[in-house]
Amino acid sequence: CSTELTEFARRSKEFEQRNTKLIGLSIDSIHSHLAWRENLKKILDVEINYPLIADLDTKVAQSYGLLHPNESQTATVRAVFVIDPKNTVRAIIYYPLNVGRNIDEVVRLLDGLQTTDKHGVAAPVNWKPGDQVIVPPPKSVADVAERETHKEYERIDFYLNKKSL
């Protein structure tokens, strides 16, 4: 978790640019968090610049499914939750205790959600910013015919069209 906390902190500007707030949570005490922050600053020269929530009674961890009995009875799995401004959970990624989170994927996920929301499209497999997006499928025969007029679409089949933004 230490490597992940520090990498999120190192890359915090990327999250700020995406209007995204970082929050950490563990079932350790606030005193443990304070000592952890100081130690990471000392040994890795990284300031943890976002809140860490102490969930000693594990209510939050239990509510969000962070305690997996096959992993540990005393530690939470690693997870990422993307919660939008309307407090809707938009994405959840769970990792086992022995595999660190992929910050590049978290950033890509945020970019994908923000792009698809803004443009009313879908992001295909392995999508990255700047790649083509998928146009929503037609809802009627008239929609299928109307698509024929869109020269900017890459037509793969009547229901699958891509376009550049």
C-alpha positions in Angstrom: 0.0 0.0 0.0 2.9 2.4 0.7 4.0 2.4 -3.0 0.4 3.1 -4.1 -0.2 5.9 -1.6 3.0 7.6 -2.7 2.3 7.1 -6.4 -1.2 8.6 -6.1 0.4 11.5 -4.2 3.2 12.0 -6.8 0.5 12.0 -9.6 -2.1 14.1 -7.7 -1.9 16.9 -10.3 -3.2 14.5 -12.9 -6.2 13.8 -10.7 -6.7 17.6 -10.0 -6.7 18.2 -13.8 -9.5 15.7 -14.0 -11.5 17.4 -11.2 -11.0 14.3 -9.1 -10.4 14.2 -5.4 -8.3 11.4 -3.8 -9.2 9.8 -0.5 -7.5 6.9 1.1 -9.1 4.5 3.6 -7.7 1.8 5.8 -8.8 0.0 9.0 -5.7 1.3 10.8 -5.9 4.1 13.4 -5.4 7.8 12.8 -2.2 7.5 14.8 -1.0 4.8 12.5 -1.8 7.0 9.5 0.0 10.0 10.9 3.1 7.8 11.5 2.8 6.3 8.1 2.6 9.7 6.4 5.7 10.9 8.3 7.6 7.8 7.5 6.8 7.9 3.8 7.8 11.5 3.7 11.1 10.7 5.4 12.1 7.5 3.4 10.5 8.4 0.0 10.4 12.2 0.1 6.7 12.2 -0.8 4.0 14.2 0.9 0.7 12.3 1.1 -1.5 15.3 0.1 -4.9 13.8 0.4 -7.0 12.6 3.3 -6.6 9.1 4.8 -9.7 7.9 6.6 -9.2 5.7 9.7 -12.0 3.0 9.6 -11.2 1.2 12.9 -14.7 -0.3 13.3 -14.5 -1.4 9.6 -18.0 -0.1 8.9 -16.9 1.6 5.7 -14.7 -1.3 4.6 -17.6 -3.7 5.2 -20.1 -1.5 3.3 -17.8 -1.3 0.3 -16.8 -5.0 0.3 -13.2 -4.4 1.2 -12.9 -7.3 3.6 -12.5 -10.5 1.6 -12.4 -13.6 3.8 -10.2 -15.5 1.4 -7.6 -12.7 1.5 -7.4 -11.7 5.2 -9.5 -11.3 8.3 -7.5 -8.3 9.4 -6.6 -6.3 6.2 -8.7 -4.9 3.4 -8.1 -5.7 -0.2 -6.8 -3.0 -2.4 -9.6 -1.2 -4.2 -10.4 1.9 -6.3 -13.9 3.4 -6.3 -14.8 6.2 -8.7 -17.7 8.2 -7.3 -19.2 11.0 -9.4 -20.4 14.4 -8.2 -23.9 12.9 -7.8 -22.5 10.3 -5.3 -23.0 7.5 -7.8 -20.4 4.8 -7.8 -19.4 4.6 -11.4 -16.6 2.1 -11.2 -15.0 -0.4 -8.8 -11.7 -2.1 -9.2 -10.6 -4.7 -6.6 -7.0 -6.0 -6.4 -5.8 -8.9 -4.2 -3.6 -7.9 -1.3 -0.4 -9.0 -3.1 -0.9 -6.9 -6.3 -0.6 -3.2 -6.4 -3.1 -0.9 -8.1 -2.3 0.3 -11.6 -2.4 4.1 -11.5 -2.2 4.4 -15.3 -5.4 2.4 -15.5 -7.2 4.5 -12.9 -6.3 7.6 -14.9 -7.5 5.9 -18.2 -10.7 4.9 -16.5 -11.3 8.5 -15.4 -10.6 9.8 -18.9 -12.9 7.2 -20.3 -15.8 8.1 -18.0 -15.4 11.8 -18.5 -15.1 11.5 -22.3 -18.1 9.1 -22.6 -20.3 11.3 -20.3 -19.4 14.5 -22.2 -19.9 13.1 -25.7 -22.6 10.4 -25.2 -20.4 7.7 -26.7 -18.7 4.5 -25.5 -15.0 3.7 -25.2 -13.9 0.5 -26.9 -11.4 -2.1 -25.6 -8.0 -0.6 -24.7 -9.3 2.9 -25.5 -6.9 5.8 -24.7 -7.6 9.6 -25.0 -7.4 10.5 -28.7 -8.6 7.1 -29.9 -11.8 6.6 -31.8 -15.0 6.1 -29.7 -18.1 4.0 -30.4 -21.3 5.7 -31.4 -24.3 4.4 -29.5 -26.2 1.6 -31.4 -29.2 2.6 -33.5 -32.6 2.3 -31.9 -34.7 2.1 -35.0 -34.6 1.3 -38.7 -34.6 5.1 -39.3 -31.5 5.4 -37.1 -29.7 2.8 -39.2 -30.6 4.7 -42.4 -29.5 8.0 -40.8 -26.1 6.6 -40.0 -25.5 6.1 -43.7 -25.3 9.9 -44.0 -22.5 10.2 -41.4 -19.3 10.1 -43.5 -17.2 10.8 -40.4 -18.2 7.4 -39.0 -16.1 4.3 -39.5 -18.8 1.8 -40.2 -17.9 -1.7 -39.0 -21.5 -3.0 -39.2 -25.0 -1.4 -38.9 -24.8 -1.5 -35.1 -21.1 -0.8 -34.6 -19.7 2.6 -35.7 -16.7 4.4 -34.6 -15.8 8.1 -34.8 -13.1 10.5 -33.8 -13.9 13.3 -31.4 
